Amino acid sequence: MSLTNNPNVNKWVDEMIALTKPEKVVWIDGSKAQLDALTEEVVALPDSSRDKLYRLNEEKLPGCLYHRTLPNDVARVEDRTFICTSKKEDAGPTNNWSDPKEMYAKLTPLYDGVMKGRTMYVIPYSMGPIGSPLAKVGVEVSDSIYVVLNMNIMTRMGKAAFDNLGDTSDDFVRGLHSKADVDPENRYIVHFPEDNTIWSINSAYGGNVLLGKKCFALRIASYQGKNESWMAEHMLILGIKKPSGEMKYVCAAFPSACGKTNLAMLIPPEGYKAKGYEVFTVGDDIAWLKQGPDGRLYAINPENGFFGVAPGTSAKSNFNALESCKKNTIFTNVALNNADNTVWWEGLDKNPPVDATEWKGAKVNGPEYIAEGGKLAHPNSRFTAPAENCPCISPEFNNPKGVPIDAIVFGGRRAKTAPLVYQSFDWNHGTFVGAIMASETTAAAAGAVGVVRRDPMAMLPFCGYNMGDYWAHWLDMGKKLGDKAPKIFNVNWFRTDDEGHFIWPGFGDNMRVLDWIIDRCDGLAEAVETPIGFEPKPEDINIEGLSDIDLDVVKDLLSVDKSLWLEDCENIKPFFEKFGDRLPKEMADQLSALEARLA
């Protein structure tokens, strides 16, 4: 029984039913009764079923569920992720491209009858608050209850999503997912931006199957944003409340393992708390940004939950993230503490459970297992937690208008090159600063240490079209915004001393850098002009209460080694050359200007 009169939705769903041939079709209305019944069904499955979810300790983790995926299906698969545009150059050199006609022809036989004997769930969802002019609608059909329950946390799921779409619009993203046989040889996550369509097959892991997440909210939405004059960005959104009560909103982009979630849920240091500063989380991962009626840039978090990496999350490293996953959360591929039916992962605390079930399902002695080099939780194990659980969730989280953005922050992981913080000269220079974002490899296991990996705007795996065109779109947005554009900054929490130890304390103390950033936006802080941008005067970074940091250390953190920067320019050139004539002239000019200033 369809939940909408929209003929475009109903026609598409009928086509998907004809293709996959499910035994039964269930439209997901989002009601508690329906979700409770689906939970009962999946919890009652035998242990041998790979779809099974387990209930956790109802007193300690109320409403929480546990799931494990197959060992061959534990992460996003970039080599099986495709952008299918009619012209190859529209996908660009950083995406895997395939001809849409060929890809449809290749995948259609894999989906033909794939849901025989199974139930198809039709999942309508809104990315962004219901009724928001910045929100968009998707419909995902899937043969997985795990997908339904996760989408309920991550999106505004159910019949209300169709209120956003209306009875005639064709502007919805069509998502087809089947876990099929979870066969890695036939695993594909494919985007057809020109058709508003995503097809995912042979995976049951969240990052590949919760199609509202990176697939829609970044890859498809970035393409929509280019065509419709808005931006879909891999950015957190946080609000800083000053002692005066004034709110400032910041968006920030970081590659993985650079402290993004921690910054999104930052707890200010004691000195700042005492003065009355507060920090609020609007989003931890994705921002959709659109110019408002007043000419400023407004952001919404299109998501409704957090899909966080569990290992390393602790009361010390990220108190608010840990609190967020204490109720109504789904844990995937973590370890079980059998003594009290709770969860555990590396970095949670220093007490691995003795009576443990590791993430693949084997019962082990936790401390012994770890001592022998085993991991109780998979390094990419996850929690899917409702945003409303977060102790510092913003009162504006569901504001349909979004929040006005004062600053955009880029950050990477550089041992010596980038200083603690600098501000771009203007929007175009800021676009260049985002485009040259990079991190250096840290773990020997990942190959050579110190190799520079470019990850422009932290969008390299997530941009749904040619990145040269993406930068051109940024430049166009700057022209549109004019003097109302947010100020753009770059931060680097990861400067090291000669022994390789981090100099800056990071975590909550990053508030000290944000403080200078928001003062710059208000015209309250001075800056020094350097070849790379505007930097704080060392005395303008508040180090009160930091025992290991004095003014000389701050001077060192802000130092600019011209020879290292000139080396970096040489590294940027071949990266830019990849884009050929799609590289905006402005970006090449910015690189030349940087070199000239350094020389």
N, C-alpha and C positions, 0 to 999 in steps of 0.2 A: 504494500500500500504506500504510494508515493506521499511525501510530505509537502510537495510543492505543485503549483499549477504551471510552473515555468516550463514551456514546451522544450526549450533548449536543454534543460537539465534532464527532463524525462526521456527525450530522444537519445541523449548520450548514454544514460544509464541503461536503456533498453539495448543499445548497441553492445555495451560491455557485458550484459547478461547473455546476449546471443553469442558473443565470442567465448566467454569463459565457462558458460553452461553450469552454473551452480545448481545445487539441489534445492536451495531455499534462498530467498532474498529478505534481508531485514534492514529497514530504514532506521537509522539511529536518530531518535528524537531528543536525546540528551537528558531524558528524565531519570531521576534517581532509581525508580522502580526498574526501568530497563537495564541500567548499569549494574544494579545489584544482582539482577537475574543473570547477566552475562558473567559477572564475577563468580557467582555460585557455580555456573557451568564450567568455567575454566579451572577453578580450584578443585572441582570434583573429578577432574581427569586423572587417570592412573599416572603413577610416577614415571612410567615408561614413555608417556606422551611428551614430545618436545614442546608442545604448546602450553604445558601445565604452568600455572602460577600457584604459589604457596602463600598462605596467610602467615603473617609474622605475629609476634607477641602483642596481643591486643591492648595490654596495659602500657607497655613501654613504647610501642610503635602503632598506635591506633589507626586502623584503616590501611595499613601498609601491606604491600605484596612483594613477593620475590620471584624472579624469573631467571633462567639461564638460557643463553643461546648456544647453538652448536659452536665448537671450537673453531670451525672454519668461517665463522660469521660474527665477528666481534668489533668491527670498525667500518668506517666509510671506505669505499674502494675507489680510489681516484682513477685507477687505470680502467675501471669499468663504468666510469661516469662520463656521459657524452652530452655535448651540446649539438643539436641537429638543426642547422639553419640551411636554407636553400643554397646560399653561397658560403663556401668554406671560409673566405676571408672575414665574414661577419662573425664567426665564432672566434677567430683570432688565434695567435700562436700559443696561447697558454691553456687552451682547452682541447680536449679530445673531440674531434669533429667527425660526424658521419652524415651522409646525405639522408634527409628525412625519409624519402621514398624507400631507399634501401634498408634503413633501420626499421621502418614499419614492416617491410616485407620479411625481415629477419626475425623480428620479435613476435609477429602475429601467430606463427605456428606454435611458439612456446606457450602462448596464452590460450590457444584453441583447446577448449574443454578442460583447462587447468583446475577449475573449481568443481568438477564433477564430484558428487558426494560430499561437497562442502557447502557452507553457508557464505553468501556474499553479504557483507555489511556495507551499506551506503552511508557515508559519513559526511554530512554537510558541516562546514566550519567557517568561522570568520577569523581572519588574521587582523587583529585590532579590535577595539571595543565595538560592540554592536551599535550601529547608528553613527559611527565616526565617518566623516567624509574622507579620512585617510585609510579606512579599512578596506579589505578586499575579501571576496568569498572563494572558497574552494570546495570541491566535492571529491572525496577519495573513496573509491571502492576497494575493499580488501577482504581477504579470507582469514583475517587474524583478529581474534578478540584482544590480544595484546596491543595491537595497533589502536583499536577502538578506545581501550582504557587509557593508553598514553595520550592519544589525541584529545581525550576529555580533559587531561591536565594541561596540555601544551597549547590548546586553542580554545576559543569560545565555540564549543561544538553543540550541534543539535538544530532543532527546527528554527530557532531564532536567527540562525545564520541566513536563512532564506529571506527573512525580513529585510536584510541589507541588500539582497539581490533583486527582490521584486519579481513580478510575474512575467516580465518580457526580456530582461537583460540577458545578453550572452556573455557578459564579462565575468566569467568564473573560471577557475583553474581546474582542469580535469585530471584527476590523479588515479591511475590504475595500478594497484599493487596485488601481487600474489606471492606468497612465500614459496609456492610450487614445491620443489623437492629440496630447497636450500642447497642447490648445486652450484658450487663456486665457478665451475666451467661455463655455466649458462647464466651467470649473475650480471644483470645490467641495471643501471640507474640512468635513465635517458630523459633528456629535456628537449621539448620541441617548442622553443619560445614563440615562434610565429603562429603556433596553434594553441597556445595557452595550455599545454599538455605535458604531463610527466608520467612515464611508465617505469615501474620498478618490479623486478622479478628475481626470484631465487635468493632473497635475503629476508631475514626476520629481525635484523638488528636495527634499533631505533633510527640511527643516523641515515639509513638507507630506505626506511619504510614509513617514517612519520613525515609524509610528503609536504606538510605545512612548514616544516623546519627549513633546512638549508635549501631544499629543492625549490619550494615556492618562495619563501620569505627572502631569499637572496638571488638564486639563479634566474628564476622566472621574473621576480619582482624587479630586479635590477634592469632587465630588458624593458619591462612595462614602464619603469621610472624614466628611462631614457626617452621613450616615445611619448610619455604623458607629463614630462617636466617635473618629476620629483626624484627622490633618491632612496634606494634600498641599500643599507650599509651594515657591515659586520661590526657594529658598534654597541657598547654599553651606553646607557643613559643614566646619569645620576644627578640628583638635586642637592645643592649645598645651601643650607639655611644659615644666614649670617646672624650674629647676635641681635641685629636690628629687626630680624624677622624677614628680611628680603631674601628671596630665593634666586639662586643662579643655577642654570642647567648646563651640563657638559655632556657631550658625546665623545667617546674614545674608542679607538681601534688598536688592537694589539694582536700579533700573531699568537699561535698557541704557546702555552708555557711561559707567558710573559705577565701573568698576574691580573688578567682581565676581570675574572669573577670577583677576585679579592677587592679590586678597585671599585667595582660596581656596588659592593656591599661594605664599603670601607667604614671602619669605626674610628672616629677622630681620636688623636692622642688626648691624654687627660687634660693638658693645658688648654686645648681647644674646647673640650667638653665643658670645662669650668667657665669658659668665657661665653658659652651658650651656642657654639656651633653644632649643627646637626647635619647628617648626611642621609639622603633618601634614595632608594633604588627604584628607578622607573623600569630599567631593563638591564639584563646581564649579558646579552649576546647580539641582538639585532635591533636596528633603528630604521624606521621609515620616516623620511624627512620631506616636508612639503612647505612651500611658501604660504604663509597665512594672509588674511585680509589686510593686516597691518604692515605687510612687506617682510616680516621677519621669518626665519626658518623654524618650523615647529616639528617636533618628533613624537611619534608614538612607538611603543613596543608592540609589534604585531603579535607577540606570543602571550600566553597566559600562564606559563610555568617555566621552570628551569630544567634543562636537560644537562646536568652537571657531571663532570668526571669525579668519581668518588675518591680514588686514592690521593692522598695528600690533603684531603679536606679534614680539618680537625677544629676543635674549639679554639686552638691557638692560631691556626693559619686562616680560618674563615668561620668565625663563630656564627654569623648570620646564615651562611649557606648550610651549616650543620643543623641549625635550628629549623631551617626551612623543610628539611626532610624527615621530621619526627612524626608526621602524621599524613595519612592519605597519599603516600608516596610509593612509587614502584621502583624497586631496586633491581638492577640487571647485572649479572656476572660478578657480584661481590661474594664474600664468604659468609657462611652462616655460623653463628655461635649456637651450637646445639643445646648447650646447657640452659639457655633461656629463650631460644628461638628469636634472637636478634641478629643484626648484621655486623660485619667487621671488614675492614680493608686496611691495607698498608698505609701508615701515616695517620690513622684515626687516633691511635694511642700506642703505647709501647707494650700492650698486653694482648698478644694474639691468643685467641681462645684455644685451650687444650683440646677440647672436644669440638672439632671444627668440621664443616663440610667445605672443601675448597670449590672454586667457581665452576669446575667441570663436573662436580657431583661426588667426588671421592671423600670418604670420611678419613680425616687425618688428625694427628697431634700437631696443632698449629705451630708452637715454638720449634719443634723438631723439623717440621716441614720447611719452615722459613730458614732454619739453620742449614738445611741441605740445599738451599738456593731456590726453593719453590716460592711461588706467589700464591697466597690464599685467594686474593681478588685479582681479576684480570686488570692490567694497567689502564685499560680503557673502560673499566666497569663504570656504571652510571646510576644516578638517581634522577627520577622524573618527579619533580616536586611542584605543588601549586604555588604560584607567586604570592598568593594571599598569606601563605605561611611565613613569609619572610618578615622578621621583626622590624626591618627598616624599609618596608615597602612604602612607596610614595603615596600620599593621599591623592595625587593626580594620576595614579596608575590607570584608572579607567576614564580619564577625561577625554571625551571624543575629539576635542580640538588638539590634543597633544600638549606638549610643553615647549616654551620658546627657548631656543638654544643660543647660549652666549659664547661658548667656546667649543672647538673641535680639537681633540688631542690625538696625536699619533704616537706610537711607541714601539720600539724594537728591543733587541737584546744585543748590545754592543759593549765589548770589554773596554775599549779605549776611545773609539771614534766619537760617538755622539755624547754631548754633555748632558748633565742632569735634566736641563730644560732649556728650550729656546723658542722664540716666537717667530713666525714667518713675517716677512715684510708686508705682505698683502695676500689676498685670496689666491691669485695665480701662483705666487711663490709657495703658498701653503699646499696647493694641489701638487706641486712638484715635490715638496717635503713628504707628502703622503705616498707619492709614486715611487720614491726611492727608499721607502721603509724596508728595513732588513733586520734579520736576526743571524747570529752566529751559532753554529752547531755546538752543542755542549757535551753530549755523551759520546764517548768513543765508539759505542755500539752502533751509532748512527753514521759511522764513517769518520772521516777526519774531523778533528776538533777545530773550531775557529773558521770554518767555511762560511762565507757570507751567502745567505739565501734571501733574495728579494721577495717581498710579499706586499705589493702595493696595497695600501689601505687595508691590509689583512684580508684582501678579497681574492687573492690569486686562485684558490680552488673554487670560488663561489661566484665569480662574475659570469653572468649568463650570455655575454657577447664579447666582441673584440675589446681588449683592455685599452687600446689606443682610443677607441670611440668612447670608452668609459671616462678616460681623462678629459676628452673633449666635452663630454656632458658635464663634468665637474666645472670646467672653465665657463660653460654656458650658464650654469646655475649661479656662478659668481657674478656674471654680468646682470642676471635677473635680480639678484639680491642687492647688488650695489653696496651702498654704505650700511645696509642693514645686515650684511653677511656676518656670521660669527667669526671671531678671531681664531686663527689656527696655530697650534703649538706642537712641539715634539718633546717627548720625555724619554729618558733612559734610566731605569732604576738599577741597571746592571753593570755600571762601571766597576772595574776590579783593580785592586792594587797589584804590585809585581808578583805577589804570591798567588794571585788568582782569587783572592777573597773579595766579596762584594763590599763596597765602601759605604754605600747608602743603605740605611736600615730597611727601607721599603715598608710594605704592609700599611698600617694605619698612619705611619709617618709620611706617607705620600701626600697626606692632607697639607703638609707644609708647602709642597710644590703647587698643589691646587689653589692654595691661598694666594700665592703670587699670581697665578693664572687669572683668577677671578678679579683680583685687584687691577690687573692689566686691562681686563675687559671694561672695568669701571673708570679707567684713567687715574687710578689711585697709586699705582706703583711705577717707579722709574725703570729704565732699561738701558743697557749699553749695546751699541750697534757693533756687531762682529761680521766677518765675511759670510757666516751661515745664517744669521738672523739676529733678532734682539734677545739679549740675555739679561737675567736679573743682575743687579749689583750683588756681590756675595752677601753683604749685610742685610739684603732684603729677603733672604730665605731665613725664616724663623727657625733657629736651632735650639731654642730654649728647652731645657729638659733632656737634651741628647748628650749622653756622657762621652761618646766616642767621636763626636763631630765638633770641630771648632772652625773658625773662619778660614783658616788655611786649607782645611779639608774641603770646605765649600768652594774655595777658589780652584782647587784641583778638580773637583767634580764639574766645574763650569769651564775648564780650560779647553781650548780648541787647538788641536795639533794639525797645523796646515798640511804637513806632509802626509799624514794619514788621510785627510780629507781629499787631497789631490789623488792619492791612491784609490780612494773610494770612487772618485769621478771616473777614473779609468775602468773601474768595475761596472759602473752604471752604463757606460757607452754601449758595450755589446748587448746589454739587456734592452736598452732602448732601440737598438738596431733591429731587434726581432720584429718590431712593429712596422718597419718600412714606412710607407707613405701614410699609414694610419696614425703614426705618432704626431700629435699636434705640434705645430711649429713652436708654439709657446713653451713646450716642455724642453725641446732642444735648445731654445734660447735661454731658458732658466739654467740649464746645465752649463752652457758657455759662460753665462754671467757669474755663476758660482766659481767656476775655474778662474775667471778674471779677477774676482775679488780675493781669492786665495793666493793668486800669484802676486 
